Amino acid sequence: MQNATTMNRGDASRARRFPRGARVTVEALAGDPYPLFHELRAAEPVTWVPELGMWMLTRRDDIVEVLADWQRFTTDAPASTIRDIFGSHMLTTDGEPQIRYKRRFIGPFRRGNLERNLLGTVRAVLDGLMEELEDGRRRAADLRARLARPLSVRSICRVLGLPERDGARLLAWYDDFAAALENFTGDPGVRRAGKAAAREFGEYVTPFLRGKRPVPAGSTIAGLRADAEPLAEAEMVANLLIILFGGIETTESAIASAIWAALTHRTASRPAADDPGRLDDVFEESLRWDAAVQSCTRFTTEPVEIRGVRIPANETVQCMLGAANRDPAHFDDPDRFDPDRANARDHLSFGAGRHFCLGATLARIEAREALARVFRLPGLRLDPERPSRPHGHEFRAPPGVWVVWG
Ligand code: HEM
């Protein structure tokens, strides 16, 4: 996830030293980045990308090392857009402050608690969504919009403790957040809209935090209310915002990508709907094959050296998870989509180190349940009339997954 400010230090000497990096464009990264990643990994594994104003890493080993080294590679940057819009939270702090935040939120996201408190909701939501799909006269749908999105919004509402019917409101704010977090050119109107959305979310959620509106037992907000050493309200709101932001499009994208990948590579990999282990294999391999979050961004706190390349303090390093996941030093024949791959789970698609994704188990539970339903549709296939391909440099997924069945 990017929480960077883009610095424009694309000076000529760096461009000369890193000629391949100098040719990298956001457009190429958003289209099919994998040939580019292979080239960089082999020839310029630590490179400078003037178009982004950032250093870029593509080898899995280097990325694992950087993500483990929070003292020298921090998420805590004074001018980060995520902090500007949301305030201080677990993804813009490191060391003690991050631990203080994160430990208060981990409980509801543990597998046992999710299975107890959330699985019923996920199943009920899917029952409703599948009924709507199967009721229609046309046996055709965009499964991203009709299934993956509503499932991820309603699930996150349930884990936080917010009414599911408020999902549409949350989605409306979401677009303003997303624009503001990608506002690297500093457009004041976009920033204002992002801040206004964050403020409105704060006003909406405060009555729940203060006990003026009910929340279900076991939910995140119930835990915050019962905390013996409570965070300040602004800290609670900022962390709820990053959870909300981190949990909607990511999960929606990952489920959409998994369905797309399984249907695209259908001969080898169409999952058996009643075999949860097989569904998990498909999901993990699709996370590896095309990560929904393509990068983790860090800031150097001191001068560092990676593979002989010196990077000064206060610069931005983008760790390309999609590149790590296709590193041939770790994954055999990495471009092949293969749910039987023994080490698919070594992907870095949920990050690594102290900022490892809080919602990884939640996403896995939602995906398993969603794939089980979807692959029960008889004769399910991608709609040849509405082709779609994965796209995106930061957040990556097919814009829609149009399928037909029957
Ligand atoms: C398949 C879906 C998901 C993917 C691919 C994903 C990916 C990631 C990645 C790569 C990071 C690390 C960011 C970094 O270190 O810079 C991360 C962190 C995070 N994710 Fe997820 N995520 C997903 C689902 C979720 C869900 C459902 C939630 C909601 C609970 C969530 C909440 C978070 C939070 C709060 C963090 C920051 C954790 C910290 O700073 O310690 N994510 N996620």
Boltz pocket constraint, residues with backbone or C-beta under 6 A from the ligand:
constraints:
  - pocket:
      binder: B
      contacts: [[A, 1], [A, 2], [A, 90], [A, 91], [A, 92], [A, 102], [A, 109], [A, 239], [A, 242], [A, 243], [A, 244], [A, 246], [A, 247], [A, 248], [A, 250], [A, 251], [A, 252], [A, 254], [A, 291], [A, 292], [A, 293], [A, 295], [A, 296], [A, 297], [A, 348], [A, 349], [A, 350], [A, 351], [A, 352], [A, 354], [A, 355], [A, 356], [A, 357], [A, 358], [A, 359], [A, 360], [A, 362], [A, 363]]
      max_distance: 6.0
